[in-house]
Amino acid sequence: MKITVTMPELKKGMTSAVLCRWNVEEGQKVKKGFELFETETEKAVSAVEAEEDLTVVRLLADEGDEVAVGAPLFEAETAE
């Protein structure tokens, strides 16, 4: 099943974060718990993990981009 992964709200009231680093590439398969990317806000750098096994299909944001909460980051396929 195709899904779109969006920027999560890592802290209540957060409106956006900078995408610091991708830890995946297009076509890469990852397991639940794998660190997908890192974000930075004024207060912290946070790693975001995969919530399920998936294959990254297409990255939609570049490192250094400021991404709004809920905005698409990448497309993926899940086993379901």
N, CA, C, O and CB atoms as a CASP TS submission, in Angstrom:
PFRMAT TS
TARGET T0000
AUTHOR 0000-0000-0000
METHOD Language model
MODEL 1
PARENT N/A
ATOM      1  N   MET     1       0.847  -1.165   0.000  1.00  0.00           N
ATOM      2  CA  MET     1       0.000   0.000   0.000  1.00  0.00           C
ATOM      3  C   MET     1       0.900   1.239   0.000  1.00  0.00           C
ATOM      4  O   MET     1       1.876   1.304   0.749  1.00  0.00           O
ATOM      5  CB  MET     1      -0.968  -0.008   1.223  1.00  0.00           C
ATOM      6  N   LYS     2       0.565   2.221  -0.848  1.00  0.00           N
ATOM      7  CA  LYS     2       1.322   3.471  -0.887  1.00  0.00           C
ATOM      8  C   LYS     2       0.861   4.398   0.236  1.00  0.00           C
ATOM      9  O   LYS     2      -0.332   4.516   0.518  1.00  0.00           O
ATOM     10  CB  LYS     2       1.163   4.163  -2.261  1.00  0.00           C
ATOM     11  N   ILE     3       1.839   5.055   0.869  1.00  0.00           N
ATOM     12  CA  ILE     3       1.540   6.028   1.911  1.00  0.00           C
ATOM     13  C   ILE     3       2.406   7.264   1.689  1.00  0.00           C
ATOM     14  O   ILE     3       3.422   7.209   0.997  1.00  0.00           O
ATOM     15  CB  ILE     3       1.778   5.425   3.328  1.00  0.00           C
ATOM     16  N   THR     4       1.994   8.365   2.279  1.00  0.00           N
ATOM     17  CA  THR     4       2.810   9.571   2.302  1.00  0.00           C
ATOM     18  C   THR     4       3.139   9.865   3.756  1.00  0.00           C
ATOM     19  O   THR     4       2.243  10.002   4.589  1.00  0.00           O
ATOM     20  CB  THR     4       2.077  10.785   1.619  1.00  0.00           C
ATOM     21  N   VAL     5       4.424   9.960   4.053  1.00  0.00           N
ATOM     22  CA  VAL     5       4.872  10.266   5.409  1.00  0.00           C
ATOM     23  C   VAL     5       5.025  11.782   5.511  1.00  0.00           C
ATOM     24  O   VAL     5       5.658  12.409   4.661  1.00  0.00           O
ATOM     25  CB  VAL     5       6.224   9.524   5.756  1.00  0.00           C
ATOM     26  N   THR     6       4.443  12.361   6.553  1.00  0.00           N
ATOM     27  CA  THR     6       4.445  13.813   6.735  1.00  0.00           C
ATOM     28  C   THR     6       5.282  14.210   7.944  1.00  0.00           C
ATOM     29  O   THR     6       5.642  13.377   8.775  1.00  0.00           O
ATOM     30  CB  THR     6       3.012  14.335   6.893  1.00  0.00           C
ATOM     31  N   MET     7       5.582  15.500   8.020  1.00  0.00           N
ATOM     32  CA  MET     7       6.335  16.022   9.161  1.00  0.00           C
ATOM     33  C   MET     7       5.471  15.888  10.417  1.00  0.00           C
ATOM     34  O   MET     7       4.374  16.442  10.483  1.00  0.00           O
ATOM     35  CB  MET     7       6.760  17.516   8.927  1.00  0.00           C
ATOM     36  N   PRO     8       5.971  15.151  11.411  1.00  0.00           N
ATOM     37  CA  PRO     8       5.191  14.985  12.644  1.00  0.00           C
ATOM     38  C   PRO     8       5.293  16.208  13.555  1.00  0.00           C
ATOM     39  O   PRO     8       6.236  16.995  13.464  1.00  0.00           O
ATOM     40  CB  PRO     8       5.660  13.743  13.399  1.00  0.00           C
ATOM     41  N   GLU     9       4.324  16.345  14.414  1.00  0.00           N
ATOM     42  CA  GLU     9       4.367  17.373  15.460  1.00  0.00           C
ATOM     43  C   GLU     9       5.094  16.744  16.639  1.00  0.00           C
ATOM     44  O   GLU     9       4.487  16.041  17.446  1.00  0.00           O
ATOM     45  CB  GLU     9       2.909  17.885  15.868  1.00  0.00           C
ATOM     46  N   LEU    10       6.394  16.997  16.737  1.00  0.00           N
ATOM     47  CA  LEU    10       7.219  16.349  17.753  1.00  0.00           C
ATOM     48  C   LEU    10       7.043  16.965  19.131  1.00  0.00           C
ATOM     49  O   LEU    10       7.335  16.330  20.144  1.00  0.00           O
ATOM     50  CB  LEU    10       8.669  16.413  17.355  1.00  0.00           C
ATOM     51  N   LYS    11       6.568  18.196  19.167  1.00  0.00           N
ATOM     52  CA  LYS    11       6.316  18.877  20.430  1.00  0.00           C
ATOM     53  C   LYS    11       5.036  19.673  20.268  1.00  0.00           C
ATOM     54  O   LYS    11       4.812  20.278  19.220  1.00  0.00           O
ATOM     55  CB  LYS    11       7.516  19.800  20.844  1.00  0.00           C
ATOM     56  N   LYS    12       4.201  19.681  21.280  1.00  0.00           N
ATOM     57  CA  LYS    12       2.924  20.391  21.213  1.00  0.00           C
ATOM     58  C   LYS    12       3.152  21.846  20.821  1.00  0.00           C
ATOM     59  O   LYS    12       3.981  22.541  21.408  1.00  0.00           O
ATOM     60  CB  LYS    12       2.181  20.309  22.565  1.00  0.00           C
ATOM     61  N   GLY    13       2.404  22.290  19.822  1.00  0.00           N
ATOM     62  CA  GLY    13       2.510  23.662  19.360  1.00  0.00           C
ATOM     63  C   GLY    13       3.549  23.887  18.271  1.00  0.00           C
ATOM     64  O   GLY    13       3.640  24.984  17.722  1.00  0.00           O
ATOM     65  N   MET    14       4.326  22.870  17.956  1.00  0.00           N
ATOM     66  CA  MET    14       5.337  22.990  16.898  1.00  0.00           C
ATOM     67  C   MET    14       4.637  23.215  15.561  1.00  0.00           C
ATOM     68  O   MET    14       3.669  22.522  15.250  1.00  0.00           O
ATOM     69  CB  MET    14       6.244  21.718  16.839  1.00  0.00           C
ATOM     70  N   THR    15       5.111  24.174  14.768  1.00  0.00           N
ATOM     71  CA  THR    15       4.490  24.452  13.480  1.00  0.00           C
ATOM     72  C   THR    15       5.352  24.009  12.299  1.00  0.00           C
ATOM     73  O   THR    15       4.836  23.756  11.211  1.00  0.00           O
ATOM     74  CB  THR    15       4.195  25.925  13.366  1.00  0.00           C
ATOM     75  N   SER    16       6.679  23.914  12.518  1.00  0.00           N
ATOM     76  CA  SER    16       7.580  23.480  11.460  1.00  0.00           C
ATOM     77  C   SER    16       8.912  23.059  12.065  1.00  0.00           C
ATOM     78  O   SER    16       9.179  23.291  13.245  1.00  0.00           O
ATOM     79  CB  SER    16       7.784  24.600  10.415  1.00  0.00           C
ATOM     80  N   ALA    17       9.744  22.433  11.230  1.00  0.00           N
ATOM     81  CA  ALA    17      11.093  22.047  11.646  1.00  0.00           C
ATOM     82  C   ALA    17      11.964  21.994  10.403  1.00  0.00           C
ATOM     83  O   ALA    17      11.465  21.842   9.288  1.00  0.00           O
ATOM     84  CB  ALA    17      11.097  20.670  12.400  1.00  0.00           C
ATOM     85  N   VAL    18      13.265  22.120  10.604  1.00  0.00           N
ATOM     86  CA  VAL    18      14.209  22.005   9.503  1.00  0.00           C
ATOM     87  C   VAL    18      14.578  20.538   9.353  1.00  0.00           C
ATOM     88  O   VAL    18      14.909  19.874  10.335  1.00  0.00           O
ATOM     89  CB  VAL    18      15.476  22.886   9.742  1.00  0.00           C
ATOM     90  N   LEU    19      14.523  20.035   8.143  1.00  0.00           N
ATOM     91  CA  LEU    19      14.959  18.669   7.854  1.00  0.00           C
ATOM     92  C   LEU    19      16.485  18.699   7.791  1.00  0.00           C
ATOM     93  O   LEU    19      17.066  19.168   6.812  1.00  0.00           O
ATOM     94  CB  LEU    19      14.327  18.118   6.502  1.00  0.00           C
ATOM     95  N   CYS    20      17.126  18.195   8.844  1.00  0.00           N
ATOM     96  CA  CYS    20      18.590  18.263   8.941  1.00  0.00           C
ATOM     97  C   CYS    20      19.288  17.220   8.079  1.00  0.00           C
ATOM     98  O   CYS    20      20.241  17.519   7.359  1.00  0.00           O
ATOM     99  CB  CYS    20      19.019  18.090  10.379  1.00  0.00           C
ATOM    100  N   ARG    21      18.789  15.984   8.170  1.00  0.00           N
ATOM    101  CA  ARG    21      19.503  14.899   7.495  1.00  0.00           C
ATOM    102  C   ARG    21      18.562  13.746   7.186  1.00  0.00           C
ATOM    103  O   ARG    21      17.767  13.319   8.024  1.00  0.00           O
ATOM    104  CB  ARG    21      20.677  14.407   8.353  1.00  0.00           C
ATOM    105  N   TRP    22      18.676  13.257   5.961  1.00  0.00           N
ATOM    106  CA  TRP    22      18.014  12.010   5.585  1.00  0.00           C
ATOM    107  C   TRP    22      18.919  10.855   5.976  1.00  0.00           C
ATOM    108  O   TRP    22      20.131  10.924   5.775  1.00  0.00           O
ATOM    109  CB  TRP    22      17.686  11.974   4.055  1.00  0.00           C
ATOM    110  N   ASN    23      18.352   9.804   6.528  1.00  0.00           N
ATOM    111  CA  ASN    23      19.091   8.575   6.828  1.00  0.00           C
ATOM    112  C   ASN    23      18.654   7.446   5.906  1.00  0.00           C
ATOM    113  O   ASN    23      19.002   6.285   6.122  1.00  0.00           O
ATOM    114  CB  ASN    23      18.889   8.167   8.296  1.00  0.00           C
ATOM    115  N   VAL    24      17.885   7.797   4.873  1.00  0.00           N
ATOM    116  CA  VAL    24      17.388   6.822   3.890  1.00  0.00           C
ATOM    117  C   VAL    24      17.616   7.369   2.486  1.00  0.00           C
ATOM    118  O   VAL    24      17.863   8.559   2.292  1.00  0.00           O
ATOM    119  CB  VAL    24      15.873   6.509   4.119  1.00  0.00           C
ATOM    120  N   GLU    25      17.525   6.463   1.513  1.00  0.00           N
ATOM    121  CA  GLU    25      17.600   6.828   0.105  1.00  0.00           C
ATOM    122  C   GLU    25      16.394   6.236  -0.598  1.00  0.00           C
ATOM    123  O   GLU    25      15.771   5.298  -0.100  1.00  0.00           O
ATOM    124  CB  GLU    25      18.931   6.336  -0.546  1.00  0.00           C
ATOM    125  N   GLU    26      16.068   6.785  -1.753  1.00  0.00           N
ATOM    126  CA  GLU    26      14.967   6.233  -2.535  1.00  0.00           C
ATOM    127  C   GLU    26      15.271   4.777  -2.881  1.00  0.00           C
ATOM    128  O   GLU    26      16.387   4.441  -3.277  1.00  0.00           O
ATOM    129  CB  GLU    26      14.731   7.067  -3.825  1.00  0.00           C
ATOM    130  N   GLY    27      14.262   3.918  -2.725  1.00  0.00           N
ATOM    131  CA  GLY    27      14.406   2.497  -2.994  1.00  0.00           C
ATOM    132  C   GLY    27      14.843   1.672  -1.793  1.00  0.00           C
ATOM    133  O   GLY    27      14.846   0.443  -1.856  1.00  0.00           O
ATOM    134  N   GLN    28      15.207   2.324  -0.710  1.00  0.00           N
ATOM    135  CA  GLN    28      15.691   1.618   0.480  1.00  0.00           C
ATOM    136  C   GLN    28      14.538   1.013   1.271  1.00  0.00           C
ATOM    137  O   GLN    28      13.505   1.649   1.480  1.00  0.00           O
ATOM    138  CB  GLN    28      16.495   2.568   1.375  1.00  0.00           C
ATOM    139  N   LYS    29      14.735  -0.235   1.709  1.00  0.00           N
ATOM    140  CA  LYS    29      13.778  -0.895   2.591  1.00  0.00           C
ATOM    141  C   LYS    29      14.266  -0.714   4.020  1.00  0.00           C
ATOM    142  O   LYS    29      15.453  -0.872   4.305  1.00  0.00           O
ATOM    143  CB  LYS    29      13.613  -2.416   2.233  1.00  0.00           C
ATOM    144  N   VAL    30      13.336  -0.380   4.919  1.00  0.00           N
ATOM    145  CA  VAL    30      13.678  -0.192   6.327  1.00  0.00           C
ATOM    146  C   VAL    30      12.690  -0.943   7.206  1.00  0.00           C
ATOM    147  O   VAL    30      11.550  -1.196   6.816  1.00  0.00           O
ATOM    148  CB  VAL    30      13.693   1.306   6.692  1.00  0.00           C
ATOM    149  N   LYS    31      13.147  -1.288   8.381  1.00  0.00           N
ATOM    150  CA  LYS    31      12.321  -1.969   9.378  1.00  0.00           C
ATOM    151  C   LYS    31      11.768  -0.963  10.382  1.00  0.00           C
ATOM    152  O   LYS    31      12.314   0.127  10.553  1.00  0.00           O
ATOM    153  CB  LYS    31      13.131  -3.061  10.105  1.00  0.00           C
ATOM    154  N   LYS    32      10.692  -1.341  11.032  1.00  0.00           N
ATOM    155  CA  LYS    32      10.112  -0.529  12.096  1.00  0.00           C
ATOM    156  C   LYS    32      11.208  -0.161  13.089  1.00  0.00           C
ATOM    157  O   LYS    32      11.997  -1.018  13.488  1.00  0.00           O
ATOM    158  CB  LYS    32       8.948  -1.283  12.807  1.00  0.00           C
ATOM    159  N   GLY    33      11.263   1.107  13.492  1.00  0.00           N
ATOM    160  CA  GLY    33      12.248   1.570  14.452  1.00  0.00           C
ATOM    161  C   GLY    33      13.498   2.174  13.826  1.00  0.00           C
ATOM    162  O   GLY    33      14.305   2.780  14.531  1.00  0.00           O
ATOM    163  N   PHE    34      13.675   2.021  12.513  1.00  0.00           N
ATOM    164  CA  PHE    34      14.834   2.587  11.825  1.00  0.00           C
ATOM    165  C   PHE    34      14.720   4.109  11.832  1.00  0.00           C
ATOM    166  O   PHE    34      13.631   4.641  11.611  1.00  0.00           O
ATOM    167  CB  PHE    34      14.941   2.045  10.364  1.00  0.00           C
ATOM    168  N   GLU    35      15.821   4.822  12.081  1.00  0.00           N
ATOM    169  CA  GLU    35      15.814   6.284  12.056  1.00  0.00           C
ATOM    170  C   GLU    35      15.760   6.773  10.618  1.00  0.00           C
ATOM    171  O   GLU    35      16.723   6.610   9.869  1.00  0.00           O
ATOM    172  CB  GLU    35      17.057   6.856  12.777  1.00  0.00           C
ATOM    173  N   LEU    36      14.648   7.368  10.232  1.00  0.00           N
ATOM    174  CA  LEU    36      14.429   7.820   8.869  1.00  0.00           C
ATOM    175  C   LEU    36      15.111   9.151   8.565  1.00  0.00           C
ATOM    176  O   LEU    36      15.753   9.311   7.527  1.00  0.00           O
ATOM    177  CB  LEU    36      12.957   7.938   8.609  1.00  0.00           C
ATOM    178  N   PHE    37      14.963  10.103   9.486  1.00  0.00           N
ATOM    179  CA  PHE    37      15.508  11.437   9.271  1.00  0.00           C
ATOM    180  C   PHE    37      15.649  12.155  10.598  1.00  0.00           C
ATOM    181  O   PHE    37      15.128  11.713  11.622  1.00  0.00           O
ATOM    182  CB  PHE    37      14.621  12.245   8.313  1.00  0.00           C
ATOM    183  N   GLU    38      16.375  13.289  10.563  1.00  0.00           N
ATOM    184  CA  GLU    38      16.541  14.121  11.743  1.00  0.00           C
ATOM    185  C   GLU    38      15.977  15.508  11.447  1.00  0.00           C
ATOM    186  O   GLU    38      16.123  16.033  10.344  1.00  0.00           O
ATOM    187  CB  GLU    38      18.037  14.203  12.165  1.00  0.00           C
ATOM    188  N   THR    39      15.332  16.085  12.451  1.00  0.00           N
ATOM    189  CA  THR    39      14.787  17.434  12.329  1.00  0.00           C
ATOM    190  C   THR    39      15.396  18.322  13.394  1.00  0.00           C
ATOM    191  O   THR    39      15.901  17.845  14.411  1.00  0.00           O
ATOM    192  CB  THR    39      13.247  17.425  12.444  1.00  0.00           C
ATOM    193  N   GLU    40      15.340  19.624  13.145  1.00  0.00           N
ATOM    194  CA  GLU    40      15.851  20.587  14.113  1.00  0.00           C
ATOM    195  C   GLU    40      14.849  21.714  14.285  1.00  0.00           C
ATOM    196  O   GLU    40      14.342  22.275  13.314  1.00  0.00           O
ATOM    197  CB  GLU    40      17.222  21.141  13.671  1.00  0.00           C
ATOM    198  N   THR    41      14.575  22.034  15.551  1.00  0.00           N
ATOM    199  CA  THR    41      13.758  23.199  15.882  1.00  0.00           C
ATOM    200  C   THR    41      14.659  24.145  16.665  1.00  0.00           C
ATOM    201  O   THR    41      15.847  23.878  16.841  1.00  0.00           O
ATOM    202  CB  THR    41      12.457  22.802  16.709  1.00  0.00           C
ATOM    203  N   GLU    42      14.095  25.239  17.127  1.00  0.00           N
ATOM    204  CA  GLU    42      14.884  26.191  17.913  1.00  0.00           C
ATOM    205  C   GLU    42      15.449  25.548  19.173  1.00  0.00           C
ATOM    206  O   GLU    42      16.480  25.981  19.688  1.00  0.00           O
ATOM    207  CB  GLU    42      14.032  27.400  18.288  1.00  0.00           C
ATOM    208  N   LYS    43      14.776  24.519  19.665  1.00  0.00           N
ATOM    209  CA  LYS    43      15.157  23.958  20.957  1.00  0.00           C
ATOM    210  C   LYS    43      15.869  22.614  20.911  1.00  0.00           C
ATOM    211  O   LYS    43      16.573  22.271  21.860  1.00  0.00           O
ATOM    212  CB  LYS    43      13.961  23.819  21.781  1.00  0.00           C
ATOM    213  N   ALA    44      15.709  21.834  19.829  1.00  0.00           N
ATOM    214  CA  ALA    44      16.273  20.479  19.859  1.00  0.00           C
ATOM    215  C   ALA    44      16.427  19.881  18.462  1.00  0.00           C
ATOM    216  O   ALA    44      15.788  20.306  17.499  1.00  0.00           O
ATOM    217  CB  ALA    44      15.396  19.570  20.705  1.00  0.00           C
ATOM    218  N   VAL    45      17.303  18.878  18.393  1.00  0.00           N
ATOM    219  CA  VAL    45      17.422  18.019  17.216  1.00  0.00           C
ATOM    220  C   VAL    45      16.784  16.696  17.590  1.00  0.00           C
ATOM    221  O   VAL    45      17.089  16.133  18.642  1.00  0.00           O
ATOM    222  CB  VAL    45      18.928  17.835  16.756  1.00  0.00           C
ATOM    223  N   SER    46      15.895  16.190  16.731  1.00  0.00           N
ATOM    224  CA  SER    46      15.183  14.952  17.024  1.00  0.00           C
ATOM    225  C   SER    46      15.275  13.997  15.843  1.00  0.00           C
ATOM    226  O   SER    46      15.232  14.415  14.686  1.00  0.00           O
ATOM    227  CB  SER    46      13.715  15.239  17.366  1.00  0.00           C
ATOM    228  N   ALA    47      15.401  12.711  16.148  1.00  0.00           N
ATOM    229  CA  ALA    47      15.367  11.673  15.118  1.00  0.00           C
ATOM    230  C   ALA    47      13.956  11.120  15.046  1.00  0.00           C
ATOM    231  O   ALA    47      13.289  10.967  16.070  1.00  0.00           O
ATOM    232  CB  ALA    47      16.400  10.536  15.414  1.00  0.00           C
ATOM    233  N   VAL    48      13.499  10.820  13.834  1.00  0.00           N
ATOM    234  CA  VAL    48      12.165  10.258  13.628  1.00  0.00           C
ATOM    235  C   VAL    48      12.330   8.850  13.073  1.00  0.00           C
ATOM    236  O   VAL    48      13.035   8.634  12.087  1.00  0.00           O
ATOM    237  CB  VAL    48      11.304  11.151  12.662  1.00  0.00           C
ATOM    238  N   GLU    49      11.669   7.897  13.724  1.00  0.00           N
ATOM    239  CA  GLU    49      11.788   6.484  13.362  1.00  0.00           C
ATOM    240  C   GLU    49      10.585   6.006  12.553  1.00  0.00           C
ATOM    241  O   GLU    49       9.492   6.564  12.637  1.00  0.00           O
ATOM    242  CB  GLU    49      11.941   5.630  14.617  1.00  0.00           C
ATOM    243  N   ALA    50      10.820   4.961  11.770  1.00  0.00           N
ATOM    244  CA  ALA    50       9.746   4.325  11.008  1.00  0.00           C
ATOM    245  C   ALA    50       8.770   3.660  11.975  1.00  0.00           C
ATOM    246  O   ALA    50       9.182   2.991  12.923  1.00  0.00           O
ATOM    247  CB  ALA    50      10.317   3.285   9.998  1.00  0.00           C
ATOM    248  N   GLU    51       7.488   3.847  11.731  1.00  0.00           N
ATOM    249  CA  GLU    51       6.456   3.249  12.574  1.00  0.00           C
ATOM    250  C   GLU    51       6.083   1.846  12.104  1.00  0.00           C
ATOM    251  O   GLU    51       5.375   1.118  12.801  1.00  0.00           O
ATOM    252  CB  GLU    51       5.219   4.135  12.594  1.00  0.00           C
ATOM    253  N   GLU    52       6.569   1.466  10.901  1.00  0.00           N
ATOM    254  CA  GLU    52       6.316   0.139  10.357  1.00  0.00           C
ATOM    255  C   GLU    52       7.371  -0.157   9.300  1.00  0.00           C
ATOM    256  O   GLU    52       8.096   0.743   8.875  1.00  0.00           O
ATOM    257  CB  GLU    52       4.879   0.037   9.760  1.00  0.00           C
ATOM    258  N   ASP    53       7.462  -1.411   8.874  1.00  0.00           N
ATOM    259  CA  ASP    53       8.363  -1.783   7.789  1.00  0.00           C
ATOM    260  C   ASP    53       7.874  -1.106   6.507  1.00  0.00           C
ATOM    261  O   ASP    53       6.676  -1.105   6.221  1.00  0.00           O
ATOM    262  CB  ASP    53       8.434  -3.342   7.616  1.00  0.00           C
ATOM    263  N   LEU    54       8.808  -0.528   5.732  1.00  0.00           N
ATOM    264  CA  LEU    54       8.408   0.139   4.496  1.00  0.00           C
ATOM    265  C   LEU    54       9.565   0.243   3.518  1.00  0.00           C
ATOM    266  O   LEU    54      10.722  -0.004   3.860  1.00  0.00           O
ATOM    267  CB  LEU    54       7.860   1.523   4.798  1.00  0.00           C
ATOM    268  N   THR    55       9.221   0.615   2.296  1.00  0.00           N
ATOM    269  CA  THR    55      10.204   0.903   1.253  1.00  0.00           C
ATOM    270  C   THR    55      10.027   2.354   0.848  1.00  0.00           C
ATOM    271  O   THR    55       8.928   2.775   0.489  1.00  0.00           O
ATOM    272  CB  THR    55      10.043  -0.058   0.020  1.00  0.00           C
ATOM    273  N   VAL    56      11.104   3.117   0.904  1.00  0.00           N
ATOM    274  CA  VAL    56      11.063   4.524   0.509  1.00  0.00           C
ATOM    275  C   VAL    56      10.968   4.591  -1.013  1.00  0.00           C
ATOM    276  O   VAL    56      11.808   4.025  -1.712  1.00  0.00           O
ATOM    277  CB  VAL    56      12.323   5.303   1.031  1.00  0.00           C
ATOM    278  N   VAL    57       9.952   5.277  -1.527  1.00  0.00           N
ATOM    279  CA  VAL    57       9.752   5.387  -2.966  1.00  0.00           C
ATOM    280  C   VAL    57      10.329   6.696  -3.497  1.00  0.00           C
ATOM    281  O   VAL    57      11.104   6.696  -4.454  1.00  0.00           O
ATOM    282  CB  VAL    57       8.262   5.289  -3.307  1.00  0.00           C
ATOM    283  N   ARG    58       9.945   7.823  -2.867  1.00  0.00           N
ATOM    284  CA  ARG    58      10.393   9.109  -3.378  1.00  0.00           C
ATOM    285  C   ARG    58      10.514  10.114  -2.240  1.00  0.00           C
ATOM    286  O   ARG    58       9.576  10.291  -1.463  1.00  0.00           O
ATOM    287  CB  ARG    58       9.428   9.629  -4.456  1.00  0.00           C
ATOM    288  N   LEU    59      11.666  10.772  -2.139  1.00  0.00           N
ATOM    289  CA  LEU    59      11.871  11.838  -1.165  1.00  0.00           C
ATOM    290  C   LEU    59      11.251  13.114  -1.731  1.00  0.00           C
ATOM    291  O   LEU    59      11.442  13.436  -2.904  1.00  0.00           O
ATOM    292  CB  LEU    59      13.398  12.039  -0.843  1.00  0.00           C
ATOM    293  N   LEU    60      10.503  13.840  -0.889  1.00  0.00           N
ATOM    294  CA  LEU    60       9.787  15.032  -1.341  1.00  0.00           C
ATOM    295  C   LEU    60      10.342  16.323  -0.758  1.00  0.00           C
ATOM    296  O   LEU    60       9.894  17.408  -1.129  1.00  0.00           O
ATOM    297  CB  LEU    60       8.335  14.914  -0.989  1.00  0.00           C
ATOM    298  N   ALA    61      11.303  16.226   0.142  1.00  0.00           N
ATOM    299  CA  ALA    61      11.914  17.412   0.756  1.00  0.00           C
ATOM    300  C   ALA    61      13.431  17.236   0.745  1.00  0.00           C
ATOM    301  O   ALA    61      13.946  16.117   0.741  1.00  0.00           O
ATOM    302  CB  ALA    61      11.385  17.633   2.223  1.00  0.00           C
ATOM    303  N   ASP    62      14.125  18.358   0.741  1.00  0.00           N
ATOM    304  CA  ASP    62      15.583  18.342   0.731  1.00  0.00           C
ATOM    305  C   ASP    62      16.143  18.678   2.096  1.00  0.00           C
ATOM    306  O   ASP    62      15.506  19.383   2.879  1.00  0.00           O
ATOM    307  CB  ASP    62      16.119  19.313  -0.303  1.00  0.00           C
ATOM    308  N   GLU    63      17.332  18.177   2.383  1.00  0.00           N
ATOM    309  CA  GLU    63      18.008  18.556   3.615  1.00  0.00           C
ATOM    310  C   GLU    63      18.150  20.073   3.632  1.00  0.00           C
ATOM    311  O   GLU    63      18.501  20.687   2.625  1.00  0.00           O
ATOM    312  CB  GLU    63      19.400  17.855   3.738  1.00  0.00           C
ATOM    313  N   GLY    64      17.873  20.670   4.788  1.00  0.00           N
ATOM    314  CA  GLY    64      17.942  22.119   4.928  1.00  0.00           C
ATOM    315  C   GLY    64      16.613  22.819   4.738  1.00  0.00           C
ATOM    316  O   GLY    64      16.480  23.993   5.084  1.00  0.00           O
ATOM    317  N   ASP    65      15.609  22.109   4.186  1.00  0.00           N
ATOM    318  CA  ASP    65      14.277  22.700   4.010  1.00  0.00           C
ATOM    319  C   ASP    65      13.577  22.871   5.347  1.00  0.00           C
ATOM    320  O   ASP    65      13.679  22.009   6.220  1.00  0.00           O
ATOM    321  CB  ASP    65      13.422  21.835   3.078  1.00  0.00           C
ATOM    322  N   GLU    66      12.867  23.977   5.510  1.00  0.00           N
ATOM    323  CA  GLU    66      11.962  24.120   6.650  1.00  0.00           C
ATOM    324  C   GLU    66      10.630  23.550   6.207  1.00  0.00           C
ATOM    325  O   GLU    66      10.055  23.995   5.213  1.00  0.00           O
ATOM    326  CB  GLU    66      11.825  25.630   7.127  1.00  0.00           C
ATOM    327  N   VAL    67      10.137  22.556   6.948  1.00  0.00           N
ATOM    328  CA  VAL    67       8.947  21.815   6.553  1.00  0.00           C
ATOM    329  C   VAL    67       7.858  22.006   7.606  1.00  0.00           C
ATOM    330  O   VAL    67       8.096  21.808   8.797  1.00  0.00           O
ATOM    331  CB  VAL    67       9.271  20.311   6.363  1.00  0.00           C
ATOM    332  N   ALA    68       6.681  22.384   7.167  1.00  0.00           N
ATOM    333  CA  ALA    68       5.548  22.584   8.075  1.00  0.00           C
ATOM    334  C   ALA    68       5.044  21.243   8.604  1.00  0.00           C
ATOM    335  O   ALA    68       5.120  20.223   7.918  1.00  0.00           O
ATOM    336  CB  ALA    68       4.406  23.340   7.359  1.00  0.00           C
ATOM    337  N   VAL    69       4.538  21.261   9.817  1.00  0.00           N
ATOM    338  CA  VAL    69       3.920  20.067  10.390  1.00  0.00           C
ATOM    339  C   VAL    69       2.781  19.642   9.463  1.00  0.00           C
ATOM    340  O   VAL    69       1.950  20.463   9.071  1.00  0.00           O
ATOM    341  CB  VAL    69       3.398  20.332  11.857  1.00  0.00           C
ATOM    342  N   GLY    70       2.750  18.360   9.118  1.00  0.00           N
ATOM    343  CA  GLY    70       1.715  17.822   8.240  1.00  0.00           C
ATOM    344  C   GLY    70       2.061  17.857   6.767  1.00  0.00           C
ATOM    345  O   GLY    70       1.348  17.270   5.952  1.00  0.00           O
ATOM    346  N   ALA    71       3.151  18.540   6.406  1.00  0.00           N
ATOM    347  CA  ALA    71       3.560  18.595   5.001  1.00  0.00           C
ATOM    348  C   ALA    71       4.236  17.277   4.605  1.00  0.00           C
ATOM    349  O   ALA    71       4.887  16.651   5.441  1.00  0.00           O
ATOM    350  CB  ALA    71       4.520  19.799   4.753  1.00  0.00           C
ATOM    351  N   PRO    72       4.095  16.847   3.353  1.00  0.00           N
ATOM    352  CA  PRO    72       4.684  15.581   2.916  1.00  0.00           C
ATOM    353  C   PRO    72       6.207  15.617   2.920  1.00  0.00           C
ATOM    354  O   PRO    72       6.822  16.590   2.483  1.00  0.00           O
ATOM    355  CB  PRO    72       4.189  15.231   1.529  1.00  0.00           C
ATOM    356  N   LEU    73       6.811  14.525   3.429  1.00  0.00           N
ATOM    357  CA  LEU    73       8.266  14.373   3.427  1.00  0.00           C
ATOM    358  C   LEU    73       8.724  13.334   2.401  1.00  0.00           C
ATOM    359  O   LEU    73       9.673  13.556   1.649  1.00  0.00           O
ATOM    360  CB  LEU    73       8.755  13.978   4.822  1.00  0.00           C
ATOM    361  N   PHE    74       8.023  12.190   2.390  1.00  0.00           N
ATOM    362  CA  PHE    74       8.362  11.170   1.397  1.00  0.00           C
ATOM    363  C   PHE    74       7.202  10.223   1.157  1.00  0.00           C
ATOM    364  O   PHE    74       6.294  10.093   1.977  1.00  0.00           O
ATOM    365  CB  PHE    74       9.586  10.384   1.838  1.00  0.00           C
ATOM    366  N   GLU    75       7.261   9.564   0.004  1.00  0.00           N
ATOM    367  CA  GLU    75       6.288   8.535  -0.336  1.00  0.00           C
ATOM    368  C   GLU    75       6.926   7.194  -0.084  1.00  0.00           C
ATOM    369  O   GLU    75       8.130   7.021  -0.276  1.00  0.00           O
ATOM    370  CB  GLU    75       5.806   8.660  -1.808  1.00  0.00           C
ATOM    371  N   ALA    76       6.114   6.234   0.348  1.00  0.00           N
ATOM    372  CA  ALA    76       6.627   4.901   0.675  1.00  0.00           C
ATOM    373  C   ALA    76       5.583   3.853   0.345  1.00  0.00           C
ATOM    374  O   ALA    76       4.417   4.164   0.103  1.00  0.00           O
ATOM    375  CB  ALA    76       7.028   4.811   2.163  1.00  0.00           C
ATOM    376  N   GLU    77       6.021   2.613   0.340  1.00  0.00           N
ATOM    377  CA  GLU    77       5.127   1.471   0.202  1.00  0.00           C
ATOM    378  C   GLU    77       5.287   0.599   1.429  1.00  0.00           C
ATOM    379  O   GLU    77       6.396   0.368   1.909  1.00  0.00           O
ATOM    380  CB  GLU    77       5.420   0.667  -1.099  1.00  0.00           C
ATOM    381  N   THR    78       4.153   0.116   1.932  1.00  0.00           N
ATOM    382  CA  THR    78       4.164  -0.786   3.065  1.00  0.00           C
ATOM    383  C   THR    78       3.797  -2.186   2.573  1.00  0.00           C
ATOM    384  O   THR    78       3.333  -2.363   1.447  1.00  0.00           O
ATOM    385  CB  THR    78       3.185  -0.303   4.175  1.00  0.00           C
ATOM    386  N   ALA    79       4.014  -3.165   3.431  1.00  0.00           N
ATOM    387  CA  ALA    79       3.731  -4.550   3.061  1.00  0.00           C
ATOM    388  C   ALA    79       2.236  -4.829   2.969  1.00  0.00           C
ATOM    389  O   ALA    79       1.830  -5.755   2.267  1.00  0.00           O
ATOM    390  CB  ALA    79       4.364  -5.493   4.060  1.00  0.00           C
ATOM    391  N   GLU    80       1.424  -4.063   3.652  1.00  0.00           N
ATOM    392  CA  GLU    80      -0.025  -4.307   3.686  1.00  0.00           C
ATOM    393  C   GLU    80      -0.711  -3.902   2.429  1.00  0.00           C
ATOM    394  O   GLU    80      -1.928  -4.049   2.316  1.00  0.00           O
ATOM    395  CB  GLU    80      -0.646  -3.590   4.824  1.00  0.00           C
TER
END
